[in-house]
């Protein structure tokens, strides 16, 4: 029996109203369960897996059915907050080969892509990228990838964590769209931090005019002598780029080592994806902050459906989920509540949360009582000197100036933290709803509408 948690006393929390979900979030509080990850052949090792091991990776998870490095600095050496210092002050490289690349190519590539995303694919120019969402027929968010338009007839979906590749093939199983849909051997790394532009200039030379490269702009380059597509984008809120290496299984070392060499004078550090920095930026993590049973409105992605705001819907003739999403949007405009819980930002008390939360920690009303919501993404904010989090609380009907749902700023709650971060697991800490993001991003439009 674990000394940290008595599993014989484990009870499932049922007071949080998840009656609008077929599969509720599992709110059992198990703590940091002591198990060892099994490395086997049924889960893919990315082309950069061995390179991450060389860089000191000591823990990993599984993302998109690929082993995913999630820690390089061990707790006794300062842990994830050392990695935080590297990304906010210098430059970092992340192994994000788990972002599988699904290529849609052919005469109907634009038509197909436009059908499966909520925003207008026809307005994305070649060699530009966009943050997009795909929804199911019920309005649930299936994925929120970065969409790269490589050419007039070629798009890459750079996936978050779900089997969208198989879904996309299923949508076109009858061949109604004249295009091919397949995963390709193009694997990205992310270069993130205030010194990222200087590093990329050294890495690519005059191949790219980085001073005039727009956010979500793309370029074809050679890195380490190998063919890559780069994008000015990232999952952190800091300045950054992604390098998508073609034929990555063959040439991983060439690109990776070229970045390490160019990064020496910029204090480059290989780190895990900056979970702490992406929370500050209000960037969502699929499967953690939302899933296929969350609609865009309840997780702050309503602008992806109504790109003009104020209920002016995307004028596309049709796309997957359109009927359900527009019905929800009308209900919201009419003062109705088409779902139970709303994603909000919070500042909360307790000791500094400096590692991943093993559970969805529970939220109660200010006056106490049974839990009514749960935290999805918490962390310590060094500059604010407080813990911050995203989480779900009962939706009270509050809308912002554009008519999108939001949490009412100033609303107070209690959050039940484990003893590691609280004086007592029996005494919840104070929390208050605040605006998201928690910290300004380098690219202010990271999660806003981008024209063209």
C-alpha positions as CSV (number, residue, x, y, z in Angstrom):
1,X,0.0,0.0,0.0
2,X,1.3,3.4,-0.9
3,X,2.4,5.6,2.0
4,X,1.2,8.7,0.0
5,X,-2.4,7.6,-0.5
6,X,-4.7,5.0,1.0
7,X,-6.4,3.6,-2.1
8,X,-8.9,1.7,0.1
9,X,-10.5,5.0,0.9
10,X,-10.6,6.3,-2.6
11,X,-14.0,7.6,-3.6
12,X,-15.2,9.0,-6.9
13,X,-16.5,12.6,-6.8
14,X,-20.0,12.8,-8.3
15,X,-21.2,16.2,-7.2
16,X,-19.7,18.0,-10.2
17,X,-22.5,18.2,-12.7
18,X,-21.3,16.5,-15.9
19,X,-24.7,15.2,-16.9
20,X,-24.2,16.7,-20.4
21,X,-21.3,14.3,-21.1
22,X,-21.5,10.7,-22.1
23,X,-18.1,10.0,-20.5
24,X,-17.5,12.3,-17.5
25,X,-14.0,13.5,-16.6
26,X,-12.6,11.0,-14.1
27,X,-12.3,13.0,-10.8
28,X,-10.9,10.3,-8.6
29,X,-8.0,11.7,-6.6
30,X,-5.2,9.1,-6.8
31,X,-2.1,11.3,-6.4
32,X,1.3,10.5,-8.0
33,X,0.8,6.8,-8.5
34,X,4.1,4.9,-8.3
35,X,4.4,2.9,-11.5
36,X,7.1,2.6,-14.1
37,X,6.3,3.3,-17.8
38,X,6.7,0.2,-20.0
39,X,8.7,0.9,-23.2
40,X,7.4,-1.5,-25.8
41,X,7.1,-1.7,-29.6
42,X,3.3,-1.0,-29.7
43,X,4.0,2.7,-29.0
44,X,6.1,4.5,-31.5
45,X,9.6,6.0,-30.6
46,X,10.0,9.2,-32.6
47,X,13.2,9.8,-34.6
48,X,14.4,12.1,-31.8
49,X,13.8,9.7,-28.9
50,X,17.4,8.6,-28.6
51,X,18.5,12.3,-28.9
52,X,16.2,13.3,-26.0
53,X,17.8,10.5,-24.0
54,X,21.2,11.9,-24.8
55,X,20.0,15.3,-23.7
56,X,19.1,13.9,-20.2
57,X,15.4,13.1,-20.5
58,X,14.4,11.3,-17.3
59,X,10.6,11.0,-17.7
60,X,8.1,10.7,-20.5
61,X,4.4,10.2,-21.3
62,X,2.5,9.0,-24.4
63,X,1.0,11.5,-26.8
64,X,-0.5,10.6,-30.1
65,X,0.7,7.0,-29.5
66,X,4.3,8.2,-29.4
67,X,6.6,8.4,-26.4
68,X,6.9,12.0,-25.4
69,X,9.7,13.4,-23.3
70,X,8.3,15.5,-20.4
71,X,11.3,16.3,-18.2
72,X,15.1,16.9,-18.4
73,X,16.0,18.6,-15.2
74,X,15.4,16.3,-12.2
75,X,13.6,17.7,-9.1
76,X,16.7,17.6,-7.0
77,X,18.4,19.9,-9.5
78,X,15.5,22.4,-9.6
79,X,13.1,20.5,-11.9
80,X,10.8,22.2,-14.3
81,X,11.3,25.7,-13.0
82,X,14.9,25.5,-14.2
83,X,13.5,24.8,-17.7
84,X,11.1,27.7,-17.2
85,X,14.1,30.0,-16.6
86,X,15.7,28.8,-19.8
87,X,12.6,29.6,-21.9
88,X,11.8,33.0,-20.5
89,X,15.5,34.2,-20.5
90,X,17.3,32.3,-23.3
91,X,16.2,29.8,-25.9
92,X,15.1,26.2,-25.8
93,X,14.5,23.2,-28.1
94,X,11.7,20.7,-27.6
95,X,11.2,17.3,-29.1
96,X,7.6,17.5,-30.3
97,X,7.7,14.8,-33.0
98,X,4.5,13.6,-31.3
99,X,2.8,16.4,-33.4
100,X,2.0,13.9,-36.2
101,X,1.8,15.5,-39.6
102,X,-1.3,14.5,-41.7
103,X,-0.9,15.7,-45.3
104,X,-3.9,16.4,-47.4
105,X,-2.9,16.7,-51.1
106,X,-4.7,16.9,-54.4
107,X,-7.1,19.0,-56.5
108,X,-9.7,19.0,-53.7
109,X,-7.3,19.6,-50.8
110,X,-8.6,23.1,-50.1
111,X,-12.3,21.9,-50.4
112,X,-11.7,19.0,-48.0
113,X,-9.8,21.0,-45.5
114,X,-12.4,23.7,-45.5
115,X,-15.1,21.1,-44.8
116,X,-13.4,19.7,-41.7
117,X,-12.3,22.9,-40.0
118,X,-14.6,25.6,-38.6
119,X,-12.7,28.6,-40.0
120,X,-12.3,29.5,-43.7
121,X,-9.5,27.5,-45.4
122,X,-9.8,29.5,-48.6
123,X,-8.4,32.5,-46.8
124,X,-5.2,30.8,-45.8
125,X,-2.5,31.7,-48.4
126,X,0.2,29.2,-49.5
127,X,3.2,29.2,-47.1
128,X,1.1,30.4,-44.2
129,X,-0.2,28.6,-41.2
130,X,-3.2,29.0,-38.8
131,X,-4.4,27.7,-35.5
132,X,-7.7,25.8,-36.3
133,X,-10.2,23.5,-34.7
134,X,-12.0,20.4,-36.0
135,X,-15.4,19.6,-34.5
136,X,-17.6,16.6,-34.7
137,X,-21.3,16.6,-35.8
138,X,-22.3,17.4,-32.2
139,X,-20.0,20.4,-32.0
140,X,-17.3,18.7,-29.9
141,X,-13.7,19.7,-30.4
142,X,-11.9,16.8,-32.0
143,X,-8.5,18.5,-32.3
144,X,-6.9,21.9,-32.4
145,X,-3.9,21.6,-34.7
146,X,-1.7,24.1,-36.4
147,X,-2.7,23.9,-40.1
148,X,0.2,24.6,-42.6
149,X,-0.7,25.4,-46.2
150,X,2.4,24.3,-48.1
151,X,1.0,25.0,-51.5
152,X,-2.3,25.5,-53.3
153,X,-3.0,21.8,-53.2
154,X,-1.2,20.7,-50.1
155,X,-2.0,21.1,-46.4
156,X,-0.4,19.6,-43.3
157,X,-2.4,19.1,-40.1
158,X,0.1,19.4,-37.2
159,X,-1.9,17.4,-34.6
160,X,-2.5,17.7,-31.0
161,X,-3.3,14.5,-29.1
162,X,-6.0,12.5,-30.9
163,X,-6.4,10.1,-33.8
164,X,-7.4,12.8,-36.3
165,X,-5.4,11.1,-39.1
166,X,-7.8,8.1,-39.1
167,X,-10.8,10.4,-38.7
168,X,-9.8,12.5,-41.8
169,X,-9.4,9.3,-43.8
170,X,-12.8,8.2,-42.6
171,X,-14.4,11.5,-43.7
172,X,-13.2,10.8,-47.2
173,X,-13.7,7.0,-47.2
174,X,-16.1,7.3,-50.2
175,X,-13.6,9.4,-52.2
176,X,-16.0,12.3,-52.6
177,X,-13.0,14.7,-52.4
178,X,-10.2,14.2,-54.9
179,X,-7.2,14.2,-52.6
180,X,-5.0,11.8,-50.6
181,X,-4.9,11.9,-46.8
182,X,-1.9,10.3,-45.1
183,X,0.7,10.7,-42.4
184,X,4.1,11.8,-43.6
185,X,7.6,11.4,-42.1
186,X,7.9,15.1,-41.2
187,X,8.7,15.6,-37.5
188,X,9.0,19.0,-35.7
189,X,11.1,20.4,-33.0
190,X,10.2,23.7,-31.3
191,X,12.7,26.6,-30.8
192,X,11.2,28.8,-28.1
193,X,12.5,31.8,-26.1
194,X,13.6,35.4,-26.5
195,X,16.8,34.4,-28.3
196,X,15.1,32.2,-30.8
197,X,15.3,34.6,-33.7
198,X,19.0,35.1,-33.2
199,X,19.5,31.3,-33.1
200,X,17.4,30.8,-36.3
201,X,19.4,33.5,-38.1
202,X,22.6,31.7,-37.3
203,X,21.1,28.4,-38.2
204,X,19.6,29.4,-41.5
205,X,21.7,32.3,-42.7
206,X,20.2,34.3,-45.5
207,X,17.7,31.6,-46.5
208,X,15.0,33.5,-44.6
209,X,14.3,37.2,-43.8
210,X,13.5,36.5,-40.2
211,X,13.1,40.3,-39.5
212,X,10.1,40.4,-41.8
213,X,8.7,36.9,-41.3
214,X,5.0,37.2,-40.2
215,X,3.6,35.2,-37.3
216,X,2.4,31.9,-38.8
217,X,4.6,32.5,-41.8
218,X,6.3,29.5,-43.4
219,X,9.6,29.0,-45.3
220,X,11.4,26.2,-47.0
221,X,15.0,25.9,-45.7
222,X,17.9,23.5,-45.3
223,X,19.0,22.8,-41.7
224,X,22.0,20.6,-41.3
225,X,21.8,20.1,-45.0
226,X,18.4,18.6,-44.8
227,X,15.0,19.8,-46.2
228,X,12.7,21.5,-43.6
229,X,9.7,23.7,-43.4
230,X,9.8,26.3,-40.6
231,X,7.0,28.2,-39.1
232,X,7.0,31.2,-36.8
233,X,4.8,29.7,-34.2
234,X,4.9,27.7,-31.0
235,X,3.2,26.4,-27.9
236,X,4.6,28.8,-25.3
237,X,3.7,32.4,-25.7
238,X,7.4,33.3,-26.1
239,X,9.0,34.2,-29.4
240,X,9.5,31.0,-31.3
241,X,9.7,28.8,-34.4
242,X,8.9,25.2,-35.4
243,X,11.3,23.2,-37.6
244,X,9.5,20.4,-39.5
245,X,12.2,18.0,-40.8
246,X,11.3,16.0,-43.9
247,X,12.3,12.3,-43.9
248,X,13.0,12.7,-40.2
249,X,13.5,9.0,-39.6
250,X,16.6,9.2,-41.9
251,X,18.0,12.6,-41.0
252,X,17.1,13.3,-37.3
253,X,20.7,13.6,-36.1
254,X,21.7,16.0,-38.9
255,X,19.0,18.6,-38.1
256,X,19.1,18.1,-34.3
257,X,22.9,18.4,-34.0
258,X,22.9,21.5,-36.3
259,X,20.5,23.2,-33.9
260,X,22.6,22.2,-30.9
261,X,25.8,23.6,-32.5
262,X,24.1,26.9,-33.5
263,X,22.6,27.2,-30.1
264,X,25.8,27.1,-28.1
265,X,26.4,30.8,-28.1
266,X,22.7,31.5,-27.3
267,X,22.7,29.3,-24.2
268,X,20.3,26.8,-25.8
269,X,18.8,24.2,-23.5
270,X,16.8,21.1,-24.5
271,X,13.7,21.0,-22.4
272,X,10.2,19.5,-22.2
273,X,7.3,21.4,-23.8
274,X,6.8,24.4,-21.5
275,X,3.6,23.4,-19.8
276,X,4.1,26.3,-17.3
277,X,4.6,28.9,-20.0
278,X,1.7,27.7,-22.1
279,X,-0.6,28.0,-19.1
280,X,0.5,31.6,-18.6
281,X,-0.4,32.2,-22.2
282,X,-3.8,30.6,-21.9
283,X,-3.0,28.0,-24.6
284,X,-5.1,24.9,-24.3
285,X,-3.9,21.3,-24.2
286,X,-6.3,18.9,-25.9
287,X,-7.3,16.0,-23.7
288,X,-6.5,18.1,-20.6
289,X,-8.3,21.4,-21.0
290,X,-10.8,20.2,-23.5
291,X,-11.8,17.1,-25.5
292,X,-14.4,15.8,-28.0
293,X,-17.3,16.4,-25.6
294,X,-16.4,20.1,-25.1
295,X,-17.8,22.6,-27.5
296,X,-15.7,25.6,-28.6
297,X,-17.8,28.1,-26.6
298,X,-17.2,26.5,-23.2
299,X,-13.4,26.3,-23.7
300,X,-12.8,29.9,-25.0
301,X,-12.6,28.9,-28.6
302,X,-15.9,30.4,-29.8
303,X,-14.0,32.9,-32.0
304,X,-13.0,29.9,-34.2
305,X,-16.7,29.5,-35.0
306,X,-17.8,33.1,-35.2
307,X,-14.7,34.8,-36.6
308,X,-16.2,38.2,-36.7
309,X,-17.6,38.0,-33.2
310,X,-21.0,39.2,-32.0
311,X,-22.7,36.1,-33.6
312,X,-21.7,36.8,-37.1
313,X,-21.1,33.2,-38.2
314,X,-18.6,32.0,-40.7
315,X,-20.3,32.3,-44.1
316,X,-19.1,28.9,-45.3
317,X,-21.8,26.9,-46.9
318,X,-21.1,23.8,-44.8
319,X,-18.6,22.3,-42.5
320,X,-18.7,19.4,-39.9
321,X,-20.5,20.6,-36.8
322,X,-22.0,23.8,-38.3
323,X,-25.6,23.0,-37.4
324,X,-24.9,22.1,-33.8
325,X,-22.5,25.0,-33.3
326,X,-24.8,27.6,-34.7
327,X,-27.7,26.3,-32.6
328,X,-25.5,26.6,-29.4
329,X,-24.4,30.1,-30.4
330,X,-28.1,31.2,-30.8
331,X,-29.0,29.7,-27.5
332,X,-26.1,31.6,-25.8
333,X,-27.3,34.8,-27.5
334,X,-30.8,34.2,-26.2
335,X,-29.6,33.9,-22.6
336,X,-29.8,30.1,-22.4
337,X,-27.1,27.7,-21.1
338,X,-26.5,24.9,-23.6
339,X,-23.8,23.2,-21.4
340,X,-22.9,22.8,-17.7
341,X,-19.3,24.0,-17.2
342,X,-17.2,26.8,-18.4
343,X,-13.4,27.0,-18.7
344,X,-12.0,29.9,-16.6
345,X,-8.7,31.3,-15.4
346,X,-7.9,31.4,-11.7
347,X,-5.4,32.6,-9.2
348,X,-5.2,30.5,-6.1
349,X,-3.4,30.1,-2.9
350,X,-1.2,27.3,-1.6
351,X,2.4,26.4,-1.9
352,X,4.1,26.8,-5.3
353,X,2.8,24.2,-7.8
354,X,6.0,23.3,-9.6
355,X,5.2,20.1,-11.3
356,X,2.4,18.4,-13.3
357,X,-0.8,17.7,-11.5
358,X,-1.6,14.0,-11.4
359,X,-5.3,14.6,-10.8
360,X,-8.1,17.1,-11.8
361,X,-8.1,18.9,-8.4
362,X,-11.5,19.8,-7.2
363,X,-13.2,23.2,-6.9
364,X,-16.0,24.1,-4.4
365,X,-18.0,27.3,-4.0
366,X,-16.6,30.0,-1.8
367,X,-18.9,29.0,1.0
368,X,-17.8,25.4,0.9
369,X,-19.9,22.3,0.2
370,X,-19.5,19.5,-2.3
371,X,-17.2,20.2,-5.3
372,X,-18.8,21.9,-8.3
373,X,-15.8,22.0,-10.7
374,X,-12.2,20.9,-11.3
375,X,-8.8,22.3,-12.2
376,X,-7.3,21.1,-15.5
377,X,-3.9,23.0,-15.8
378,X,-2.3,24.5,-12.7
379,X,1.2,25.9,-12.1
380,X,3.2,28.5,-10.1
381,X,3.5,31.9,-11.7
382,X,7.0,33.2,-10.6
383,X,6.3,36.8,-11.7
384,X,2.9,37.1,-10.0
385,X,4.1,35.1,-7.0
386,X,0.9,33.0,-7.0
387,X,-0.5,29.8,-8.3
388,X,-2.5,30.1,-11.5
389,X,-4.8,27.5,-13.2
390,X,-7.4,26.9,-15.9
391,X,-10.4,24.9,-14.8
392,X,-14.1,24.3,-15.2
393,X,-16.8,25.9,-13.0
394,X,-20.6,26.0,-13.4
395,X,-21.5,28.3,-16.4
396,X,-23.3,31.4,-15.1
397,X,-24.3,32.8,-18.5
398,X,-21.6,35.6,-18.5
399,X,-20.6,36.7,-22.0
400,X,-17.8,39.0,-23.1
401,X,-18.1,42.1,-25.3
402,X,-18.0,39.9,-28.4
403,X,-20.8,37.7,-27.2
404,X,-18.6,34.7,-26.2
405,X,-19.0,32.9,-22.9
406,X,-16.5,33.6,-20.1
407,X,-16.1,33.3,-16.4
408,X,-17.2,36.2,-14.3
409,X,-14.0,37.9,-13.1
410,X,-13.8,38.2,-9.3
411,X,-16.0,35.2,-8.5
412,X,-14.5,33.4,-5.6
413,X,-14.1,29.6,-5.1
414,X,-12.2,27.1,-3.0
415,X,-9.7,24.7,-4.5
416,X,-8.8,21.3,-2.8
417,X,-5.1,20.9,-3.2
418,X,-3.1,17.8,-2.1
419,X,-0.9,18.1,1.0
420,X,2.2,18.7,-1.1
421,X,0.8,22.2,-2.0
422,X,-1.4,22.9,1.0
423,X,-1.1,22.9,4.7
424,X,-3.8,20.3,4.8
425,X,-5.7,18.3,2.1
426,X,-8.8,18.9,4.3
427,X,-8.6,22.7,4.1
428,X,-9.1,24.1,0.6
429,X,-7.3,27.3,-0.5
430,X,-8.9,30.5,-1.7
431,X,-9.2,31.0,-5.5
432,X,-10.6,33.8,-7.7
433,X,-11.6,34.0,-11.3
434,X,-9.3,36.2,-13.4
435,X,-8.9,37.0,-17.1
436,X,-6.9,34.7,-19.4
437,X,-4.0,35.0,-20.4
438,X,-2.1,35.3,-17.2
439,X,1.0,36.8,-18.9
440,X,1.3,38.7,-22.1
441,X,2.5,36.6,-25.1
442,X,5.2,37.6,-27.5
443,X,2.7,37.2,-30.3
444,X,-0.4,38.9,-28.9
445,X,-2.6,37.3,-31.6
446,X,-1.6,33.7,-30.8
447,X,-5.2,32.9,-30.0
448,X,-6.9,35.7,-31.8
449,X,-8.3,36.0,-35.3
450,X,-5.6,36.4,-37.9
451,X,-6.9,37.8,-41.3
452,X,-5.9,36.3,-44.6
